[in-house]
Amino acid sequence: FLTCEGIAPGTAENSNGPDAFNAGFQRIQGIDLGYLQIGDTRMFALAQVLNHLFKDIPRATVSRKMEILNIRSRRCHPAELRTLKAIRSVPTRAVKCSLISKTDLEALCTSCKNLGPRG
């Protein structure tokens, strides 16, 4: 099950305007994942989630679970991608990134908890 501990406050990358967001780290299932706080929504880099939380589960299986749960990811804006690179949540060579909300991540973790050794 998804456990969240050790929430570290982020630093403002884009602190004004309607697209304002902050970044930080959150420990989920014992792994520190970078996030962007965009308005009221905490968003995680899907690539980091797949590589760290679901590394022992085939991507096709996770994709099917996302479809079943009607989980949609969204593309990062350039400033968001730069911030995720700066906090090392995505590789510096990345040219695009998808984000998944914390709520969707929790649902996905619950759905996949029996599929891999982390469950």
C-alpha positions, -999 to 999 in steps of 0.1 A, spaced: 0 0 0 12 35 -7 29 51 23 40 86 24 66 98 49 93 124 52 77 151 30 104 177 22 93 211 12 102 222 -23 117 253 -37 98 276 -59 108 274 -96 78 292 -110 62 312 -82 39 335 -99 10 334 -124 -16 307 -130 11 281 -139 29 284 -106 44 253 -90 68 241 -64 90 210 -63 101 187 -36 105 150 -26 81 126 -10 90 91 3 66 66 -12 71 29 -4 105 37 9 116 55 -22 121 93 -25 103 105 -56 104 140 -69 72 159 -73 58 191 -86 31 208 -66 8 224 -92 -20 242 -76 -37 217 -53 -23 187 -71 10 169 -64 23 154 -97 50 128 -101 72 120 -131 57 89 -146 91 76 -158 105 78 -123 74 61 -109 78 32 -134 115 29 -129 114 29 -91 80 18 -78 71 -6 -106 105 -18 -118 96 -55 -112 63 -53 -131 61 -53 -169 53 -19 -183 25 -34 -204 9 -46 -172 11 -12 -155 -3 4 -187 -32 -20 -187 -39 -11 -150 -38 26 -159 -63 20 -187 -86 0 -164 -84 26 -137 -89 54 -163 -56 70 -152 -44 97 -176 -10 112 -175 -2 147 -188 28 161 -205 52 184 -187 55 220 -197 91 231 -204 96 248 -171 83 218 -153 106 195 -172 136 217 -163 126 216 -126 123 178 -127 157 176 -143 172 199 -116 159 177 -88 171 146 -107 136 130 -111 142 126 -148 174 123 -168 190 155 -180 188 142 -215 150 138 -214 132 159 -239 97 152 -226 80 139 -195 46 127 -184 31 135 -150 7 114 -129 -12 128 -99 -7 116 -64 -43 104 -63 -38 83 -94 -5 71 -82 -21 58 -50 -48 40 -70 -22 25 -92 -1 13 -62 -31 -2 -46 -41 -20 -79 -5 -33 -85 4 -42 -49 1 -80 -55 19 -80 -88 55 -75 -77 78 -81 -47 72 -46 -34 35 -54 -28 
